[in-house]
Amino acid sequence: MTGPTRRAFVHGLVASGACIAAAAIAQGPHSGPAMDLSFVNPELRPFAAMMMQQAAGFPDPTRETLPAARKGMAGMLPPPAPSPAYTKRAIKGLAGAPDVTVYVINAQHGQHKPAIVHTHGGGFIMGDAVSMIAPLQAMAAALDCVIVTVDYRLAPETTFAGSIDDNYAALKWTYDNAAQLGVDRARIAVMGESAGGGHAALLAIAARDRGEVPVMFQMLIYPMLDDRTGTVITPAPPIGKILWTPSKNRFGWECFLGQEPGTASVPARAVPARQSSLKGLPPAFIGVGSIDLFVDEDIAYARRLIDTGIPAELMIVPGAFHGFDGIAAQTTIAKRFTQAKLDALRTAFTPA
């Protein structure tokens, strides 16, 4: 796998939050044991096989190997497109916190557009906002919206309190500067993929609790919502066998929480699934593959939203693994998923 194909493949992994595998692929091909992929959607099997071949033999990340894994992604990502235009901004963090870097896409002073505050994936431990500019430009063009994507601080260097504050600072900045950005303050959504989906859910919760910014929708793409997955709860195979596994999930949550995940002492503030009440949260779209490690926790979260009286659309894609829509973007199944996301956002942004 070389050239544009390899770059697109790694970009799909990074976009989905599967950065550990992306870093492995960036270092070159490796042989590994054959794997039964009969449970994978037929369109996605070649991509699943490619991932397993490329990533086989790489151990789970550790705090010692994490810097090298992050570095392995350098130079493997496609550059932003010429349009819609984007700018890099350093905004003020919350009290006592450092400035936060954001990338603002499709802002136009004098307009009154809907906006999305986006949080990237990466298991809480990898990834960055700049890697997501190209696909977010396509979304901004399709919806004619403004997108602010946040370069929040990563774990384990910063645990959950810091990154939650970074994302909230970006949301509040978007709201406070709506006129300058051309944003309709009444139409601000949050969105993220994988760990970014977990961050988007946490951002909706923080906005509810602070009462300063009225978030009107949450777009949660295979979100990472529950630290108990892979610790005290392990889904039955073939769930979670491809790309993002229980052991990687344990490591990501341990870094994010700054303590052992899955225990009674884990703070509810850090974990969407541990919230005692979801009352007052905005409507949601939750999309996930049927063999994604997060499928059970995502179904449970959607059910809780619905039981609370919050409109929630749940889309489960048969035979789809974690990050399939970025990795196999040109397949029919991925295009349908992408269209469903756009349709849900377009509907949310359309005044009743």
C-alpha positions in Angstrom: 0.0 0.0 0.0 1.7 3.2 -1.2 1.1 6.7 -2.2 -2.4 8.2 -2.1 -4.1 4.9 -1.3 -1.9 4.5 1.8 -2.4 8.1 2.9 -6.2 7.8 2.5 -6.2 4.6 4.5 -4.2 6.0 7.4 -6.4 9.1 7.3 -9.5 7.0 7.7 -7.9 5.3 10.7 -7.0 8.6 12.3 -10.4 10.1 11.6 -12.1 7.2 13.2 -10.0 7.5 16.3 -8.0 4.3 15.6 -4.7 6.0 15.8 -2.8 3.1 17.2 -3.4 1.1 14.1 -2.6 4.1 11.9 0.7 4.6 13.6 1.5 0.9 13.0 0.6 1.2 9.3 2.7 4.3 8.9 5.7 2.2 9.9 5.1 -0.3 7.1 3.6 -3.7 6.3 3.8 -6.7 8.7 2.6 -10.2 8.4 0.3 -11.7 10.9 -2.1 -14.6 11.5 -5.0 -15.1 9.2 -8.4 -14.1 10.7 -11.9 -15.3 10.0 -13.7 -12.3 8.6 -17.0 -13.9 7.7 -18.8 -11.7 10.3 -17.6 -8.6 8.5 -19.9 -6.9 5.9 -18.7 -8.3 2.5 -17.9 -4.8 1.2 -15.6 -4.2 4.2 -13.8 -7.5 4.3 -10.8 -6.4 2.1 -10.3 -3.4 4.3 -10.5 -5.5 7.5 -8.0 -8.0 6.1 -5.7 -5.1 5.1 -5.8 -3.7 8.6 -5.2 -7.0 10.3 -2.2 -7.7 8.0 -0.7 -4.3 8.5 -1.2 -3.9 12.2 -0.5 -7.5 13.3 2.4 -8.0 15.6 2.2 -4.5 17.1 1.7 -4.7 20.9 -0.9 -2.6 22.7 0.4 0.9 23.4 2.1 1.8 26.7 3.0 5.2 28.1 6.6 4.5 27.0 5.6 3.7 23.3 2.9 6.3 22.9 5.2 9.2 21.8 6.6 7.0 19.0 3.2 5.9 18.0 2.0 9.5 17.7 5.1 10.4 15.7 4.5 7.5 13.3 1.5 9.3 11.9 3.4 12.4 10.9 3.3 13.0 7.1 0.6 10.4 6.5 -2.4 12.6 6.4 -4.0 14.3 3.4 -3.7 18.1 3.4 -6.7 20.4 3.7 -8.6 21.3 0.5 -8.5 24.8 -0.9 -12.1 25.5 0.2 -14.0 26.1 2.2 -11.4 28.3 3.8 -10.2 27.6 7.3 -8.2 29.6 9.9 -6.1 28.5 12.9 -6.9 30.4 16.1 -5.5 30.4 19.6 -8.4 31.1 22.0 -8.4 31.8 25.7 -8.9 28.7 27.9 -11.0 28.6 31.0 -9.7 30.1 34.2 -6.3 28.8 35.0 -6.0 26.8 31.8 -3.7 27.4 28.8 -4.9 28.8 25.5 -6.7 26.3 23.2 -6.0 25.9 19.5 -9.0 25.6 17.2 -9.4 25.4 13.4 -12.4 27.4 12.1 -13.9 26.2 8.8 -16.2 28.2 6.5 -16.7 31.2 8.8 -18.2 34.2 7.1 -18.9 37.4 8.9 -22.4 38.7 8.3 -23.9 35.2 7.7 -26.3 33.3 10.0 -25.2 29.7 9.6 -25.5 26.7 11.8 -22.3 25.6 13.5 -20.7 22.4 14.7 -18.1 22.2 17.5 -16.1 19.1 16.7 -13.8 17.0 18.8 -11.4 14.5 17.1 -10.9 10.9 17.9 -7.8 9.0 19.0 -8.7 7.0 22.1 -8.2 10.1 24.3 -4.4 9.6 23.8 -3.7 10.4 20.1 -4.9 12.4 17.1 -5.2 16.1 16.5 -7.6 18.6 15.0 -5.6 19.4 11.9 -5.9 15.8 10.7 -9.7 16.3 10.5 -9.8 19.5 8.4 -10.2 17.9 5.0 -13.3 15.7 5.8 -14.8 18.5 7.9 -14.4 20.9 4.9 -16.5 18.5 2.9 -19.2 18.5 5.6 -19.1 22.2 6.0 -19.6 22.6 2.2 -22.4 20.0 2.1 -24.3 21.7 5.0 -23.2 25.3 4.5 -22.3 25.5 8.1 -19.4 26.7 10.2 -17.2 24.0 11.9 -14.8 24.6 14.8 -12.6 21.6 15.5 -10.7 21.6 18.8 -7.1 20.6 19.5 -7.8 19.6 23.1 -5.0 18.4 25.3 -4.4 14.6 25.2 -4.1 12.0 27.9 -2.1 10.9 29.8 -0.3 14.3 29.9 -3.7 15.8 30.7 -6.6 13.9 32.2 -10.3 14.4 31.6 -10.7 17.6 33.5 -8.3 19.5 31.3 -9.6 18.2 27.9 -13.2 18.7 29.0 -12.4 22.3 29.9 -10.6 22.8 26.5 -13.6 21.7 24.6 -16.0 23.8 26.6 -13.8 26.8 26.1 -14.1 26.3 22.4 -17.9 25.9 22.6 -18.2 29.1 24.7 -15.9 31.0 22.3 -18.0 29.9 19.3 -21.1 31.1 21.1 -19.6 34.4 22.3 -18.1 35.2 18.8 -21.1 34.0 16.8 -21.6 37.3 15.0 -17.9 37.5 13.9 -18.0 33.9 12.7 -21.4 34.2 10.9 -23.0 31.7 13.3 -26.6 31.4 14.4 -26.3 31.1 18.2 -29.5 29.0 18.3 -28.1 26.4 16.0 -24.9 25.1 17.5 -24.3 21.3 17.6 -21.5 19.2 19.0 -20.0 16.3 17.1 -17.2 13.7 17.4 -16.0 10.3 16.4 -14.8 7.5 18.8 -13.1 9.2 21.7 -14.2 12.5 20.0 -17.8 11.2 20.2 -17.2 10.6 24.0 -15.9 14.2 24.2 -18.9 15.5 22.3 -21.2 13.7 24.7 -19.3 15.2 27.6 -19.4 18.6 26.0 -23.2 18.4 25.7 -23.4 17.4 29.4 -21.0 20.3 30.4 -23.1 22.8 28.5 -26.3 21.5 30.1 -24.8 21.8 33.6 -23.2 25.2 33.1 -26.3 26.7 31.4 -24.4 29.2 29.3 -24.6 27.7 25.8 -27.8 26.1 24.4 -26.4 23.1 22.4 -29.2 22.1 20.0 -27.9 18.7 18.8 -25.3 16.0 19.4 -23.8 13.9 16.6 -22.1 11.0 18.2 -20.2 8.7 15.8 -19.3 5.3 17.4 -18.7 7.2 20.6 -16.5 6.0 23.4 -18.9 6.4 26.3 -18.2 3.8 29.1 -15.0 3.0 30.9 -16.4 -0.3 31.9 -16.2 -1.7 28.4 -13.1 -3.9 28.3 -12.7 -3.8 32.1 -15.7 -5.2 34.0 -17.8 -5.7 30.8 -16.3 -7.4 27.7 -18.6 -7.8 24.7 -18.7 -11.3 23.1 -16.7 -11.9 19.9 -16.8 -10.9 17.1 -17.6 -7.5 18.7 -14.4 -5.5 19.3 -12.0 -7.8 17.5 -11.0 -5.4 14.7 -9.0 -2.3 15.2 -10.1 -1.0 18.6 -10.0 -3.8 21.1 -10.8 -4.2 24.8 -7.1 -3.9 25.8 -6.6 -0.7 23.9 -9.8 0.6 25.4 -8.6 -0.1 28.9 -5.4 1.8 28.2 -7.2 4.8 26.7 -9.6 5.1 29.6 -6.8 4.6 32.2 -4.8 7.5 30.7 -7.9 9.7 30.4 -9.1 9.0 33.9 -5.7 9.0 35.6 -6.8 5.9 37.5 -7.9 2.3 36.9 -11.1 2.3 34.8 -14.1 0.2 35.6 -14.0 0.8 39.4 -16.6 2.3 41.7 -14.3 5.3 42.3 -14.4 6.5 38.7 -15.9 10.1 38.6 -19.2 10.3 36.8 -18.1 13.7 35.4 -15.6 11.9 33.2 -17.8 9.2 31.7 -21.1 9.9 29.8 -22.5 6.4 30.6 -22.0 7.1 34.4 -24.2 10.2 34.4 -27.0 9.7 36.9 -29.4 11.6 34.7 -29.5 12.5 31.0 -32.4 14.9 31.4 -32.0 18.2 29.7 -29.5 17.0 27.0 -30.1 17.9 23.3 -31.5 15.4 20.7 -28.9 13.0 19.3 -27.8 10.9 16.4 -25.7 7.9 17.4 -24.2 5.7 14.7 -22.1 2.6 15.2 -21.2 -0.7 13.5 -22.7 -3.9 14.8 -19.2 -5.4 15.5 -17.7 -2.2 16.9 -16.4 -2.5 20.5 -18.7 0.3 21.4 -22.0 -1.0 20.0 -23.5 -2.2 23.3 -22.6 1.0 25.2 -23.9 3.1 22.4 -27.2 1.3 22.2 -27.5 1.6 26.0 -26.9 5.4 25.8 -29.4 5.8 23.1 -32.0 3.8 25.1 -31.4 6.0 28.1 -31.8 9.2 26.1 -35.1 7.9 24.6 -36.3 6.7 28.0 -35.7 10.2 29.3 -37.8 11.7 26.5 -35.0 13.0 24.4 -35.3 12.4 20.7 -32.5 10.1 19.6 -31.8 8.3 16.3 -29.8 5.2 16.6 -28.2 3.7 13.4 -26.5 0.3 13.7 -24.6 -0.8 10.6 -24.5 -4.6 10.1 -21.0 -6.1 9.9 -19.3 -2.7 10.3 -16.2 -2.4 12.5 -14.8 0.7 14.3 -14.0 3.6 11.9 -15.3 1.8 8.8 -16.7 5.0 7.2 -13.3 6.7 7.1 -11.3 3.6 6.2 -13.6 2.4 3.4 -15.2 5.8 2.5 -16.0 4.8 -1.1 -18.0 1.7 -0.3 -21.8 1.8 -0.6 -22.2 1.0 3.1 -19.9 3.9 4.1 -21.6 6.3 1.8 -25.0 5.5 3.2 -23.7 6.1 6.7 -22.2 9.4 5.8 -25.4 10.4 4.1 -27.4 9.5 7.2 -25.1 11.8 9.3 -25.6 14.7 6.9 -29.3 14.1 6.8 -29.6 14.1 10.6 -27.6 17.3 10.9 -29.5 19.0 8.0 -32.8 18.1 9.7 -31.6 19.4 13.1 -30.4 22.6 11.5 -33.7 23.3 9.7 -36.1 25.5 11.7 -39.3 23.7 12.6 
